[in-house]
Amino acid sequence: VDDDALFAVITRQRACRQYRDTPVDDATVERLLTAATYAPSAENHQPWVFVVVRNATARAEIAGSMQRAWETAGRAYSETRLTPAVLGDVDRGMTGGFAGAPVFIVVAGDAQRSAKPTLPSSIFPAVQNMLLTATALGLGSALTTIATVHAGELARIVALPEHLVPLAVVPVGYPVHPLAPPRREPFSEHTHRERFGNPW
Amino acid sequence: VDDDALFAVITRQRACRQYRDTPVDDATVERLLTAATYAPSAENHQPWVFVVVRNATARAEIAGSMQRAWETAGRAYSETRLTPAVLGDVDRGMTGGFAGAPVFIVVAGDAQRSAKPTLPSSIFPAVQNMLLTATALGLGSALTTIATVHAGELARIVALPEHLVPLAVVPVGYPVHPLAPPRREPFSEHTHRERFGNPW
């Protein structure tokens, strides 16, 4: 039963790129963050730091920084690699869609708690717990990392000290439209038995 | 309902460090890997590569490499930072516990699909989906990254070409003992409002 319920959430989780301005209350944010803290981390160091941003000016600054990073760097890399449909989706998020979310959760890793190279493996599972919980609650969310292209700017906006490494910004809010199912290749195209090159 | 079922799985997921030799069948492995592929990835590049290792010799080689990395590098860093209880847990996994799992899933990121700096944010959410699904199915699992200290060795064992970056090894199997609840600090100790330094 748990497995089916979990699988149903996992298989419908998807990046939301258009948000209603309906507020998200503290209890809901607390549920997302509690879920995040149950993720594994290297040797249980729990190096996650969350800054919950509701202030409209700060959100606009962060979204603006993301948009600039996309337009000056990300897009050129992606243009040749994405289908027009996926590129359109990403564009929509970067150029205003994410900006509409009423809450941004800035996620950083504490380099004083855990060695720097271990931070991503300790932080992104926590983010995934957050995204799944948002999905189960009917909220939209997305894992974005492009704000880390201008990490210093992001750190300044939310006053992160030097030893906290910003790794993600998660917009959270209610979706304007129900999200379509995610598009994924079958696992078997990515899976090998015993050694790479020996397909599943 | 989905939210409660999900939260129940999320809050009992924990690293398993002692495994039965009961085999894990293909259908179960497929469920874990399907769940993994529903995770988000940068621009939906899906850069994950899974090598499912059941061969006892290969598993022993991987576990041996992990143990050496722990004894020659990891342990010295951690000794001063962990409580004796947590250090004992980690020791148990590294010096034989993980080695007992009947399946190792080596997880790599494809640097030809997605820019290298985006690989961790695209791979670790997939690993978390795998761990949660394992938990829901009554399986033990763990997110380990220490094998990447000797990445070349790991790549050789499972024949990964140059452009596939190994990021994690996930042992999977049935736990010898029921897992105790995870030990976590409350989210509020890690959470700030609007700016770092303004506690939740």
Boltz contact constraints between the chains, C-beta under 6 A:
constraints:
  - contact:
      token1: [A, 2]
      token2: [B, 5]
      max_distance: 6.0
  - contact:
      token1: [A, 2]
      token2: [B, 9]
      max_distance: 6.0
  - contact:
      token1: [A, 2]
      token2: [B, 136]
      max_distance: 6.0
  - contact:
      token1: [A, 3]
      token2: [B, 136]
      max_distance: 6.0
  - contact:
      token1: [A, 3]
      token2: [B, 137]
      max_distance: 6.0
  - contact:
      token1: [A, 5]
      token2: [B, 2]
      max_distance: 6.0
  - contact:
      token1: [A, 5]
      token2: [B, 5]
      max_distance: 6.0
  - contact:
      token1: [A, 6]
      token2: [B, 6]
      max_distance: 6.0
  - contact:
      token1: [A, 6]
      token2: [B, 9]
      max_distance: 6.0
  - contact:
      token1: [A, 6]
      token2: [B, 136]
      max_distance: 6.0
  - contact:
      token1: [A, 9]
      token2: [B, 2]
      max_distance: 6.0
  - contact:
      token1: [A, 9]
      token2: [B, 6]
      max_distance: 6.0
  - contact:
      token1: [A, 10]
      token2: [B, 35]
      max_distance: 6.0
  - contact:
      token1: [A, 10]
      token2: [B, 38]
      max_distance: 6.0
  - contact:
      token1: [A, 10]
      token2: [B, 129]
      max_distance: 6.0
  - contact:
      token1: [A, 11]
      token2: [B, 38]
      max_distance: 6.0
  - contact:
      token1: [A, 15]
      token2: [B, 40]
      max_distance: 6.0
  - contact:
      token1: [A, 33]
      token2: [B, 187]
      max_distance: 6.0
  - contact:
      token1: [A, 33]
      token2: [B, 191]
      max_distance: 6.0
  - contact:
      token1: [A, 34]
      token2: [B, 187]
      max_distance: 6.0
  - contact:
      token1: [A, 35]
      token2: [B, 10]
      max_distance: 6.0
  - contact:
      token1: [A, 37]
      token2: [B, 184]
      max_distance: 6.0
  - contact:
      token1: [A, 37]
      token2: [B, 187]
      max_distance: 6.0
  - contact:
      token1: [A, 38]
      token2: [B, 10]
      max_distance: 6.0
  - contact:
      token1: [A, 38]
      token2: [B, 11]
      max_distance: 6.0
  - contact:
      token1: [A, 38]
      token2: [B, 182]
      max_distance: 6.0
  - contact:
      token1: [A, 40]
      token2: [B, 15]
      max_distance: 6.0
  - contact:
      token1: [A, 40]
      token2: [B, 143]
      max_distance: 6.0
  - contact:
      token1: [A, 43]
      token2: [B, 78]
      max_distance: 6.0
  - contact:
      token1: [A, 43]
      token2: [B, 82]
      max_distance: 6.0
  - contact:
      token1: [A, 43]
      token2: [B, 90]
      max_distance: 6.0
  - contact:
      token1: [A, 44]
      token2: [B, 86]
      max_distance: 6.0
  - contact:
      token1: [A, 46]
      token2: [B, 185]
      max_distance: 6.0
  - contact:
      token1: [A, 48]
      token2: [B, 190]
      max_distance: 6.0
  - contact:
      token1: [A, 49]
      token2: [B, 190]
      max_distance: 6.0
  - contact:
      token1: [A, 50]
      token2: [B, 190]
      max_distance: 6.0
  - contact:
      token1: [A, 50]
      token2: [B, 191]
      max_distance: 6.0
  - contact:
      token1: [A, 51]
      token2: [B, 192]
      max_distance: 6.0
  - contact:
      token1: [A, 51]
      token2: [B, 196]
      max_distance: 6.0
  - contact:
      token1: [A, 52]
      token2: [B, 193]
      max_distance: 6.0
  - contact:
      token1: [A, 53]
      token2: [B, 194]
      max_distance: 6.0
  - contact:
      token1: [A, 55]
      token2: [B, 194]
      max_distance: 6.0
  - contact:
      token1: [A, 78]
      token2: [B, 43]
      max_distance: 6.0
  - contact:
      token1: [A, 82]
      token2: [B, 43]
      max_distance: 6.0
  - contact:
      token1: [A, 86]
      token2: [B, 44]
      max_distance: 6.0
  - contact:
      token1: [A, 90]
      token2: [B, 43]
      max_distance: 6.0
  - contact:
      token1: [A, 120]
      token2: [B, 120]
      max_distance: 6.0
  - contact:
      token1: [A, 121]
      token2: [B, 124]
      max_distance: 6.0
  - contact:
      token1: [A, 121]
      token2: [B, 145]
      max_distance: 6.0
  - contact:
      token1: [A, 124]
      token2: [B, 121]
      max_distance: 6.0
  - contact:
      token1: [A, 124]
      token2: [B, 124]
      max_distance: 6.0
  - contact:
      token1: [A, 124]
      token2: [B, 125]
      max_distance: 6.0
  - contact:
      token1: [A, 125]
      token2: [B, 124]
      max_distance: 6.0
  - contact:
      token1: [A, 125]
      token2: [B, 128]
      max_distance: 6.0
  - contact:
      token1: [A, 128]
      token2: [B, 125]
      max_distance: 6.0
  - contact:
      token1: [A, 128]
      token2: [B, 128]
      max_distance: 6.0
  - contact:
      token1: [A, 129]
      token2: [B, 10]
      max_distance: 6.0
  - contact:
      token1: [A, 136]
      token2: [B, 2]
      max_distance: 6.0
  - contact:
      token1: [A, 136]
      token2: [B, 3]
      max_distance: 6.0
  - contact:
      token1: [A, 136]
      token2: [B, 6]
      max_distance: 6.0
  - contact:
      token1: [A, 137]
      token2: [B, 3]
      max_distance: 6.0
  - contact:
      token1: [A, 143]
      token2: [B, 40]
      max_distance: 6.0
  - contact:
      token1: [A, 145]
      token2: [B, 121]
      max_distance: 6.0
  - contact:
      token1: [A, 158]
      token2: [B, 195]
      max_distance: 6.0
  - contact:
      token1: [A, 158]
      token2: [B, 196]
      max_distance: 6.0
  - contact:
      token1: [A, 159]
      token2: [B, 195]
      max_distance: 6.0
  - contact:
      token1: [A, 159]
      token2: [B, 196]
      max_distance: 6.0
  - contact:
      token1: [A, 160]
      token2: [B, 196]
      max_distance: 6.0
  - contact:
      token1: [A, 184]
      token2: [B, 37]
      max_distance: 6.0
  - contact:
      token1: [A, 185]
      token2: [B, 46]
      max_distance: 6.0
  - contact:
      token1: [A, 187]
      token2: [B, 33]
      max_distance: 6.0
  - contact:
      token1: [A, 187]
      token2: [B, 34]
      max_distance: 6.0
  - contact:
      token1: [A, 187]
      token2: [B, 37]
      max_distance: 6.0
  - contact:
      token1: [A, 190]
      token2: [B, 48]
      max_distance: 6.0
  - contact:
      token1: [A, 190]
      token2: [B, 49]
      max_distance: 6.0
  - contact:
      token1: [A, 190]
      token2: [B, 50]
      max_distance: 6.0
  - contact:
      token1: [A, 191]
      token2: [B, 33]
      max_distance: 6.0
  - contact:
      token1: [A, 191]
      token2: [B, 50]
      max_distance: 6.0
  - contact:
      token1: [A, 192]
      token2: [B, 51]
      max_distance: 6.0
  - contact:
      token1: [A, 193]
      token2: [B, 52]
      max_distance: 6.0
  - contact:
      token1: [A, 194]
      token2: [B, 53]
      max_distance: 6.0
  - contact:
      token1: [A, 194]
      token2: [B, 55]
      max_distance: 6.0
  - contact:
      token1: [A, 195]
      token2: [B, 158]
      max_distance: 6.0
  - contact:
      token1: [A, 195]
      token2: [B, 159]
      max_distance: 6.0
  - contact:
      token1: [A, 196]
      token2: [B, 51]
      max_distance: 6.0
  - contact:
      token1: [A, 196]
      token2: [B, 158]
      max_distance: 6.0
  - contact:
      token1: [A, 196]
      token2: [B, 159]
      max_distance: 6.0
  - contact:
      token1: [A, 196]
      token2: [B, 160]
      max_distance: 6.0
